[in-house]
Amino acid sequence: MKIYVAGHRGMVGGAILRQLEATRPEAEIVTRTHDQLDLSNQAAVADFMQAQKPDEVILAAAKVGGIHANNTYPAEFIYENLMIEANVIHQAFRAGVERLLFLGSSCIYPKRAPQPMREDALLTGVLEPTNEPYAIAKIAGIKLCESYNRQYGTDYRSVMPTNLYGPGDNFHPENSHVVPALLRRFHEAKQRGDSEVVVWGSGTPMREFLYVEDMAEASLFVANLDPATYRANSDPMLSHINVGTGTDVTIRELAETISEVVGFTGTLAFDASKPDGTPRKLMDVSRLAAMGWTYKVGLREGLERSYAWFTDPSHENRMV
């Protein structure tokens, strides 16, 4: 078995690679860095797929970022993600790959989707404007998988994770997601001896968070399900499956927990002039639970592990 992991240097791809190496020692795992293979280059991806002929593809490569990054670089977010998905999925098909797993995002669902969000909420309403370009690209990836399955009988599956965090996260002060952004902000405030930390938004939006190692385990669980079991728990017109915890917290509660984990003793303030994004994003994970998988790492434990990784000086890129 030859498995190609696209995006193995990212947080999720890296976690998937580690788990594959630990659980599938017999498999030949193929990876390429961006310098070795530009996934937005159609000809390069075609040559790679024809040369390697993998049995299975895990597509974890993507351009990702938080609210600020999505607002600042919408063109890059839609273009790069569309190109990556179209090239990898189509060229995988041309190379005879019958099994593929595509990793999406919970932002595919409408801003006002009923909570918790079920898979069939897709395309039933208006998207959240702050990350609409990224969401549209991810929806296109799902529909690519569905279309190849319908027309050619392939087994291309999609998993839609909730908000992810953990080792290998992006801790950039402006372009990161909320968990690494707050971990870094509270850590630096503690180092400086600040009396206050300001958190973007009102603090009232509710978010669900999943530790990245759990996401990697769920991804491989879905990828390895035998087709009969997978089909028995799936709508034939829905190739995507939600992955999350089924529980959420307010941003205020998240910030207070991170403050405790970091050991910051000052006060918290909320800047309501900054965008909140979607009011609530909670995943309905009943389909995945029916298949036999649930998460293991709770939020507090996951945050402690993430902070330990961030403060470990051996991780040279943690402050980028």
ROKE-438729 format. One record per residue (C-alpha): x, y, z. Coordinates in steps of 0.25 Angstrom, whole numbers, padded with zeros to 4 digits. Layout:
! ROKE-438729
<xx->X&yy->Y&zz->Z>
...
//
This chain:
! ROKE-438729
<xx->0000&yy->0000&zz->0000>
<xx->0006&yy->0014&zz->-0004>
<xx->-0001&yy->0026&zz->0003>
<xx->0002&yy->0040&zz->-0002>
<xx->0000&yy->0050&zz->0009>
<xx->-0002&yy->0064&zz->0003>
<xx->0001&yy->0075&zz->0014>
<xx->0010&yy->0067&zz->0023>
<xx->0017&yy->0079&zz->0029>
<xx->0004&yy->0086&zz->0033>
<xx->-0002&yy->0083&zz->0047>
<xx->-0013&yy->0073&zz->0043>
<xx->-0004&yy->0067&zz->0032>
<xx->0007&yy->0065&zz->0041>
<xx->-0002&yy->0058&zz->0052>
<xx->-0007&yy->0049&zz->0041>
<xx->0007&yy->0046&zz->0037>
<xx->0011&yy->0042&zz->0051>
<xx->-0001&yy->0033&zz->0053>
<xx->0001&yy->0026&zz->0040>
<xx->0016&yy->0024&zz->0043>
<xx->0012&yy->0018&zz->0057>
<xx->0000&yy->0009&zz->0052>
<xx->0003&yy->0006&zz->0038>
<xx->0018&yy->0002&zz->0037>
<xx->0016&yy->-0007&zz->0025>
<xx->0011&yy->0004&zz->0017>
<xx->0020&yy->0013&zz->0008>
<xx->0017&yy->0027&zz->0011>
<xx->0020&yy->0038&zz->0001>
<xx->0022&yy->0052&zz->0004>
<xx->0027&yy->0065&zz->-0003>
<xx->0030&yy->0079&zz->0002>
<xx->0025&yy->0091&zz->-0005>
<xx->0038&yy->0093&zz->-0011>
<xx->0038&yy->0079&zz->-0017>
<xx->0024&yy->0080&zz->-0022>
<xx->0015&yy->0092&zz->-0024>
<xx->0001&yy->0086&zz->-0023>
<xx->-0005&yy->0099&zz->-0030>
<xx->0003&yy->0095&zz->-0042>
<xx->-0005&yy->0085&zz->-0051>
<xx->0006&yy->0080&zz->-0059>
<xx->0015&yy->0077&zz->-0047>
<xx->0004&yy->0070&zz->-0040>
<xx->0000&yy->0062&zz->-0052>
<xx->0015&yy->0057&zz->-0054>
<xx->0016&yy->0054&zz->-0039>
<xx->0003&yy->0045&zz->-0039>
<xx->0007&yy->0038&zz->-0051>
<xx->0021&yy->0035&zz->-0046>
<xx->0016&yy->0031&zz->-0032>
<xx->0003&yy->0024&zz->-0035>
<xx->-0001&yy->0024&zz->-0020>
<xx->-0012&yy->0014&zz->-0015>
<xx->-0018&yy->0025&zz->-0006>
<xx->-0017&yy->0040&zz->-0005>
<xx->-0020&yy->0048&zz->0008>
<xx->-0022&yy->0063&zz->0004>
<xx->-0018&yy->0071&zz->0016>
<xx->-0011&yy->0082&zz->0009>
<xx->-0018&yy->0096&zz->0009>
<xx->-0016&yy->0111&zz->0011>
<xx->-0022&yy->0114&zz->0025>
<xx->-0023&yy->0125&zz->0035>
<xx->-0032&yy->0133&zz->0045>
<xx->-0042&yy->0144&zz->0043>
<xx->-0031&yy->0154&zz->0040>
<xx->-0024&yy->0146&zz->0030>
<xx->-0037&yy->0142&zz->0023>
<xx->-0041&yy->0157&zz->0022>
<xx->-0027&yy->0162&zz->0018>
<xx->-0024&yy->0151&zz->0007>
<xx->-0038&yy->0146&zz->0001>
<xx->-0032&yy->0145&zz->-0013>
<xx->-0021&yy->0136&zz->-0008>
<xx->-0030&yy->0128&zz->0000>
<xx->-0040&yy->0124&zz->-0011>
<xx->-0030&yy->0123&zz->-0022>
<xx->-0019&yy->0114&zz->-0015>
<xx->-0029&yy->0105&zz->-0009>
<xx->-0037&yy->0103&zz->-0021>
<xx->-0024&yy->0100&zz->-0029>
<xx->-0019&yy->0090&zz->-0019>
<xx->-0032&yy->0083&zz->-0018>
<xx->-0035&yy->0082&zz->-0033>
<xx->-0021&yy->0078&zz->-0037>
<xx->-0019&yy->0067&zz->-0026>
<xx->-0033&yy->0061&zz->-0027>
<xx->-0034&yy->0061&zz->-0043>
<xx->-0019&yy->0056&zz->-0044>
<xx->-0021&yy->0045&zz->-0034>
<xx->-0033&yy->0040&zz->-0042>
<xx->-0025&yy->0041&zz->-0055>
<xx->-0014&yy->0032&zz->-0048>
<xx->-0024&yy->0022&zz->-0044>
<xx->-0026&yy->0025&zz->-0029>
<xx->-0039&yy->0020&zz->-0024>
<xx->-0038&yy->0024&zz->-0009>
<xx->-0036&yy->0038&zz->-0005>
<xx->-0039&yy->0046&zz->0007>
<xx->-0041&yy->0061&zz->0006>
<xx->-0040&yy->0070&zz->0019>
<xx->-0050&yy->0082&zz->0019>
<xx->-0054&yy->0092&zz->0030>
<xx->-0067&yy->0095&zz->0038>
<xx->-0068&yy->0108&zz->0031>
<xx->-0075&yy->0102&zz->0019>
<xx->-0088&yy->0103&zz->0027>
<xx->-0097&yy->0115&zz->0026>
<xx->-0095&yy->0126&zz->0036>
<xx->-0109&yy->0124&zz->0042>
<xx->-0109&yy->0109&zz->0041>
<xx->-0117&yy->0102&zz->0052>
<xx->-0109&yy->0097&zz->0063>
<xx->-0103&yy->0087&zz->0064>
<xx->-0099&yy->0087&zz->0049>
<xx->-0103&yy->0075&zz->0042>
<xx->-0096&yy->0070&zz->0029>
<xx->-0109&yy->0073&zz->0021>
<xx->-0108&yy->0088&zz->0025>
<xx->-0098&yy->0090&zz->0014>
<xx->-0103&yy->0100&zz->0003>
<xx->-0116&yy->0104&zz->0011>
<xx->-0112&yy->0118&zz->0014>
<xx->-0102&yy->0130&zz->0013>
<xx->-0088&yy->0128&zz->0018>
<xx->-0080&yy->0136&zz->0028>
<xx->-0075&yy->0148&zz->0020>
<xx->-0061&yy->0148&zz->0027>
<xx->-0057&yy->0134&zz->0022>
<xx->-0066&yy->0132&zz->0010>
<xx->-0055&yy->0131&zz->0000>
<xx->-0049&yy->0120&zz->0008>
<xx->-0062&yy->0113&zz->0010>
<xx->-0066&yy->0113&zz->-0004>
<xx->-0053&yy->0107&zz->-0008>
<xx->-0055&yy->0096&zz->0003>
<xx->-0069&yy->0093&zz->-0003>
<xx->-0063&yy->0092&zz->-0016>
<xx->-0054&yy->0081&zz->-0011>
<xx->-0066&yy->0073&zz->-0005>
<xx->-0073&yy->0074&zz->-0018>
<xx->-0061&yy->0070&zz->-0026>
<xx->-0061&yy->0057&zz->-0018>
<xx->-0076&yy->0055&zz->-0019>
<xx->-0076&yy->0057&zz->-0034>
<xx->-0064&yy->0047&zz->-0037>
<xx->-0072&yy->0037&zz->-0028>
<xx->-0085&yy->0039&zz->-0035>
<xx->-0078&yy->0039&zz->-0049>
<xx->-0067&yy->0029&zz->-0048>
<xx->-0070&yy->0020&zz->-0035>
<xx->-0058&yy->0025&zz->-0028>
<xx->-0057&yy->0025&zz->-0012>
<xx->-0054&yy->0039&zz->-0009>
<xx->-0058&yy->0043&zz->0005>
<xx->-0058&yy->0057&zz->0012>
<xx->-0056&yy->0060&zz->0027>
<xx->-0061&yy->0074&zz->0032>
<xx->-0053&yy->0077&zz->0045>
<xx->-0057&yy->0087&zz->0055>
<xx->-0047&yy->0097&zz->0060>
<xx->-0034&yy->0090&zz->0062>
<xx->-0022&yy->0093&zz->0070>
<xx->-0010&yy->0086&zz->0076>
<xx->0005&yy->0083&zz->0073>
<xx->0010&yy->0089&zz->0060>
<xx->0000&yy->0100&zz->0060>
<xx->0002&yy->0114&zz->0054>
<xx->0005&yy->0124&zz->0065>
<xx->0007&yy->0136&zz->0056>
<xx->0002&yy->0149&zz->0064>
<xx->-0008&yy->0153&zz->0052>
<xx->-0010&yy->0141&zz->0043>
<xx->-0013&yy->0130&zz->0053>
<xx->-0026&yy->0124&zz->0058>
<xx->-0032&yy->0128&zz->0072>
<xx->-0025&yy->0117&zz->0081>
<xx->-0011&yy->0119&zz->0077>
<xx->-0013&yy->0134&zz->0076>
<xx->-0018&yy->0135&zz->0090>
<xx->-0007&yy->0125&zz->0095>
<xx->0003&yy->0134&zz->0090>
<xx->-0004&yy->0147&zz->0094>
<xx->-0005&yy->0142&zz->0109>
<xx->0009&yy->0136&zz->0109>
<xx->0016&yy->0149&zz->0104>
<xx->0007&yy->0158&zz->0114>
<xx->0012&yy->0149&zz->0125>
<xx->0026&yy->0150&zz->0121>
<xx->0025&yy->0166&zz->0120>
<xx->0017&yy->0166&zz->0133>
<xx->0005&yy->0173&zz->0127>
<xx->-0007&yy->0175&zz->0135>
<xx->-0017&yy->0173&zz->0124>
<xx->-0019&yy->0165&zz->0112>
<xx->-0029&yy->0170&zz->0101>
<xx->-0037&yy->0159&zz->0093>
<xx->-0043&yy->0162&zz->0080>
<xx->-0058&yy->0162&zz->0079>
<xx->-0069&yy->0162&zz->0090>
<xx->-0066&yy->0149&zz->0096>
<xx->-0080&yy->0144&zz->0093>
<xx->-0078&yy->0135&zz->0081>
<xx->-0078&yy->0120&zz->0084>
<xx->-0068&yy->0111&zz->0077>
<xx->-0064&yy->0096&zz->0078>
<xx->-0050&yy->0092&zz->0078>
<xx->-0043&yy->0078&zz->0075>
<xx->-0029&yy->0074&zz->0078>
<xx->-0021&yy->0071&zz->0065>
<xx->-0017&yy->0057&zz->0069>
<xx->-0031&yy->0054&zz->0071>
<xx->-0034&yy->0059&zz->0057>
<xx->-0023&yy->0051&zz->0051>
<xx->-0029&yy->0038&zz->0058>
<xx->-0043&yy->0042&zz->0053>
<xx->-0038&yy->0044&zz->0039>
<xx->-0031&yy->0031&zz->0038>
<xx->-0043&yy->0024&zz->0044>
<xx->-0052&yy->0029&zz->0033>
<xx->-0042&yy->0026&zz->0022>
<xx->-0040&yy->0012&zz->0027>
<xx->-0055&yy->0009&zz->0029>
<xx->-0059&yy->-0003&zz->0019>
<xx->-0068&yy->0003&zz->0008>
<xx->-0080&yy->-0005&zz->0013>
<xx->-0079&yy->0001&zz->0027>
<xx->-0077&yy->0014&zz->0022>
<xx->-0089&yy->0014&zz->0012>
<xx->-0098&yy->0008&zz->0023>
<xx->-0096&yy->0021&zz->0031>
<xx->-0095&yy->0031&zz->0020>
<xx->-0105&yy->0038&zz->0011>
<xx->-0100&yy->0034&zz->-0003>
<xx->-0102&yy->0049&zz->-0007>
<xx->-0093&yy->0054&zz->0005>
<xx->-0078&yy->0050&zz->0004>
<xx->-0074&yy->0058&zz->0016>
<xx->-0075&yy->0055&zz->0030>
<xx->-0074&yy->0064&zz->0042>
<xx->-0062&yy->0063&zz->0052>
<xx->-0063&yy->0069&zz->0066>
<xx->-0066&yy->0068&zz->0080>
<xx->-0081&yy->0072&zz->0080>
<xx->-0078&yy->0082&zz->0091>
<xx->-0075&yy->0097&zz->0091>
<xx->-0070&yy->0109&zz->0099>
<xx->-0071&yy->0124&zz->0098>
<xx->-0059&yy->0131&zz->0094>
<xx->-0059&yy->0137&zz->0108>
<xx->-0058&yy->0124&zz->0114>
<xx->-0047&yy->0120&zz->0105>
<xx->-0039&yy->0132&zz->0108>
<xx->-0041&yy->0130&zz->0123>
<xx->-0036&yy->0115&zz->0122>
<xx->-0024&yy->0119&zz->0114>
<xx->-0021&yy->0130&zz->0124>
<xx->-0021&yy->0119&zz->0135>
<xx->-0013&yy->0110&zz->0126>
<xx->-0002&yy->0120&zz->0123>
<xx->-0002&yy->0126&zz->0137>
<xx->-0006&yy->0140&zz->0134>
<xx->-0011&yy->0147&zz->0146>
<xx->-0016&yy->0160&zz->0140>
<xx->-0030&yy->0164&zz->0135>
<xx->-0037&yy->0161&zz->0122>
<xx->-0043&yy->0172&zz->0113>
<xx->-0051&yy->0170&zz->0101>
<xx->-0051&yy->0179&zz->0089>
<xx->-0065&yy->0178&zz->0083>
<xx->-0060&yy->0187&zz->0071>
<xx->-0054&yy->0175&zz->0065>
<xx->-0062&yy->0165&zz->0057>
<xx->-0068&yy->0153&zz->0064>
<xx->-0070&yy->0144&zz->0052>
<xx->-0081&yy->0134&zz->0053>
<xx->-0089&yy->0134&zz->0066>
<xx->-0088&yy->0119&zz->0068>
<xx->-0082&yy->0108&zz->0061>
<xx->-0085&yy->0094&zz->0067>
<xx->-0084&yy->0081&zz->0060>
<xx->-0094&yy->0070&zz->0060>
<xx->-0085&yy->0058&zz->0061>
<xx->-0095&yy->0047&zz->0062>
<xx->-0092&yy->0041&zz->0048>
<xx->-0077&yy->0039&zz->0052>
<xx->-0081&yy->0034&zz->0066>
<xx->-0091&yy->0024&zz->0060>
<xx->-0079&yy->0019&zz->0052>
<xx->-0071&yy->0016&zz->0065>
<xx->-0062&yy->0028&zz->0067>
<xx->-0062&yy->0039&zz->0078>
<xx->-0051&yy->0049&zz->0083>
<xx->-0042&yy->0046&zz->0094>
<xx->-0035&yy->0059&zz->0098>
<xx->-0043&yy->0070&zz->0106>
<xx->-0041&yy->0084&zz->0104>
<xx->-0033&yy->0087&zz->0117>
<xx->-0023&yy->0076&zz->0114>
<xx->-0022&yy->0079&zz->0100>
<xx->-0018&yy->0094&zz->0103>
<xx->-0008&yy->0089&zz->0113>
<xx->-0001&yy->0080&zz->0103>
<xx->-0002&yy->0092&zz->0093>
<xx->0005&yy->0102&zz->0102>
<xx->0015&yy->0092&zz->0106>
<xx->0019&yy->0090&zz->0091>
<xx->0019&yy->0105&zz->0089>
<xx->0028&yy->0108&zz->0100>
<xx->0038&yy->0096&zz->0097>
<xx->0050&yy->0104&zz->0091>
<xx->0053&yy->0092&zz->0082>
<xx->0041&yy->0096&zz->0073>
<xx->0048&yy->0106&zz->0065>
<xx->0036&yy->0111&zz->0056>
<xx->0027&yy->0112&zz->0068>
<xx->0028&yy->0128&zz->0068>
<xx->0027&yy->0130&zz->0053>
//
